[in-house]
Amino acid sequence: MDKKTLRQQLIEERLNLPDRLARADMLQRVMRIWLFDRPDTVIGAYWPIKGEFDPLPVLHRWKEDGELLDEPQRRRIGLPVVDKAHKTLTFHAWYPGCPMEEDAYGIPKPKDTEVVVPTLLFVPCVGYGPGGFRLGYGGGFYDRTLATLQPKPVTAGLGFTHGFLPDLMPEPHDMPLDALLNDNGVVWPMS
């Protein structure tokens, strides 16, 4: 099966998961536990589309927890903004209620907020396979962005268990993620 067809099939399955809300609740728990001891103060994420897991409630709670701890640096959340010229992403500060506008793909993005540089980046997975490789939407934005971000952030893919592809073969430009989290737990790296 070609990747385009596979993407469409996985997105359709994800949209029709009868227990998607229960799976999302489990993945929120996994994410909260995984974040507990991380030293990051700036985390990049994404605005969920096409039935993707929504990481923003967990990250908002993470941000509030940091403020309760009275950390010297306030925790920040960044959402991607497409750079059309370079086909890469920059991350702009996001907080609940911040002004938003749609990007060229119809996805909400922060409007006129400052650029932030994440040390941890949560990446949506349409599918994922062994070795920390992900199947995205095919635009290559994350791979190009990760190839240029300095310092390179830790990357963690987020997806549901239905998206596991045991035979996923990476292409030469694909960059493996540092971790993969799903509704069953941490599936990469294998511990």
Protein Blocks (a to p, Z undefined) as FASTA:
>chain_A
ZZklmmmmmmmmmmmomklmmmmmmmmmmmmmmmmmpcbfbdcddddeehiacfklmmmm
mmmmmmmnopabacddddddddfklopacdddddehiacdddfkopacdehiacdddfbd
cdddfbdcehhiacdehnommmmmmmmoccdddddddddfklpcfklccdfklccdfbdc
dfkbcfbdcZZ
